Amino acid sequence: MNFKVKYFSELSTTELYQILLLRSEVFVVGQDCVYQDVDDKDQEAIHIFSQKEDKIIAYTRIFKGGDYFDKASIGRVVVKESQRKFKFGHAVLKASIDAIEEIFKEKEIIISAQLYLQKFYESHGFFQVGEGYLEDGIPHIRMNRFSKILL
């Protein structure tokens, strides 16, 4: 699986449209959750995605420390529903971790994870920090990667 890594200004209008469409499809419609997905943070993010038949099927956005959390972070982890059986979520998360280490030279990563995905993120070295909380009406937990070593 090949991934593209692009700053906001490098995205084509078609790529941006497909990213927003996929995020809306999964996070707003699929999860029946009314929230503001377009949040003025995309311009600061680096976007990581993979395409199949010219359609974006897996996506995340990453941030350097200080842009979203105090440490580097990954957000909007999403895979098109019809493609999840191929385990592309693991590939896009690994590509995101690799990009953070390569581009930002950071080892510690913070995410705000949907609670039901805890085991998925744990399989990539993340662990829960603190208590759960609701974000847009959906149970979430904060998870860190590598900070046990740094504490």
C-alpha positions in Angstrom: 0.0 0.0 0.0 1.5 3.3 -1.1 0.9 6.5 0.9 1.1 10.1 -0.1 2.3 12.6 2.5 1.3 16.2 1.7 1.1 19.6 3.4 -2.3 21.3 3.0 -1.0 23.6 0.3 0.1 20.6 -1.8 -3.3 18.9 -1.8 -5.2 19.1 -5.1 -8.8 20.2 -4.9 -9.8 16.7 -5.8 -7.7 15.2 -3.0 -9.1 17.7 -0.5 -12.7 17.0 -1.6 -12.2 13.2 -1.3 -10.6 13.6 2.2 -13.5 15.7 3.4 -16.0 13.4 1.8 -14.5 10.3 3.4 -14.3 12.0 6.8 -17.9 13.1 6.6 -19.0 9.7 5.3 -17.5 7.9 8.3 -17.4 10.3 11.2 -20.6 12.3 10.6 -23.0 10.0 8.6 -21.6 6.6 9.6 -21.4 7.4 13.3 -24.5 9.5 13.3 -22.6 12.3 15.0 -23.2 15.9 14.2 -20.0 17.8 14.7 -17.8 20.3 12.9 -15.3 18.2 11.0 -13.8 21.2 9.1 -12.1 22.8 12.1 -9.4 25.2 10.7 -6.7 22.6 11.7 -6.2 21.0 8.3 -4.1 23.9 7.2 -1.5 23.2 9.9 -1.6 19.4 9.4 0.3 17.1 7.2 -2.1 14.7 5.4 -1.4 11.1 4.8 -3.5 9.0 2.5 -3.7 6.1 0.2 -5.8 5.7 -2.9 -7.4 2.8 -4.7 -8.8 3.3 -8.2 -8.2 7.1 -7.8 -10.3 7.3 -4.6 -8.9 8.0 -1.2 -9.6 4.9 1.0 -7.4 5.5 4.1 -6.4 8.8 5.7 -4.9 10.5 8.7 -3.6 13.9 9.5 -0.6 14.5 11.7 0.6 17.5 13.7 4.0 18.5 15.2 4.1 19.2 18.9 2.4 22.4 19.8 0.0 22.5 16.8 -2.7 20.4 18.4 -1.4 18.8 21.6 1.9 19.6 23.3 3.5 16.6 21.6 3.1 15.3 18.0 -0.3 13.9 17.3 -2.4 11.8 14.8 -6.0 12.5 14.2 -8.9 11.8 11.9 -7.8 8.2 11.4 -10.2 6.8 8.9 -10.6 3.9 6.4 -13.5 3.7 3.9 -15.9 1.1 5.3 -15.8 -1.2 2.3 -11.9 -1.4 2.6 -11.6 -2.1 6.4 -11.5 -5.9 5.8 -8.1 -5.4 4.2 -6.7 -4.0 7.5 -5.7 -0.7 5.9 -6.1 1.0 9.3 -2.9 -0.6 10.5 -1.0 0.5 7.4 -2.2 4.1 7.6 -1.4 4.3 11.3 2.1 2.9 10.7 2.7 5.4 7.9 1.6 8.2 10.2 3.9 7.1 13.0 6.8 6.8 10.5 6.0 10.3 9.1 6.0 11.9 12.5 9.4 10.3 13.3 10.9 11.3 9.9 9.4 14.8 9.4 9.1 16.1 13.0 11.9 13.9 14.6 9.5 13.2 17.5 9.1 9.9 19.3 6.2 10.8 21.7 2.7 10.8 20.1 -0.6 11.7 21.6 -4.0 10.8 20.3 -7.6 11.2 21.3 -8.9 7.7 20.5 -12.5 6.4 20.3 -12.7 4.0 23.2 -13.8 1.0 21.1 -10.5 1.3 19.2 -8.3 1.0 22.3 -6.9 -2.5 21.4 -6.2 -1.4 17.9 -4.1 1.5 19.1 -2.4 -0.6 21.8 -1.3 -3.0 19.0 0.8 0.0 17.7 2.4 0.8 21.1 -0.1 3.3 22.5 -1.4 3.1 26.0 -4.2 4.9 27.9 -3.5 7.9 29.9 -6.1 9.2 32.4 -9.8 8.6 32.5 -12.2 8.4 29.5 -14.3 11.3 28.4 -17.0 12.2 25.9 -16.0 14.0 22.7 -18.9 15.0 20.4 -21.0 12.5 22.4 -18.6 9.5 21.7 -16.5 7.9 24.4 -12.8 8.7 24.0 -9.6 8.1 25.8 -6.3 9.9 25.6 -3.5 7.6 24.5 0.3 8.1 24.3 3.0 6.3 22.5 6.5 6.1 24.2 5.8 8.5 27.0 6.2 5.8 29.6 9.9 5.9 28.9 9.9 9.7 29.1 8.0 10.1 32.4 
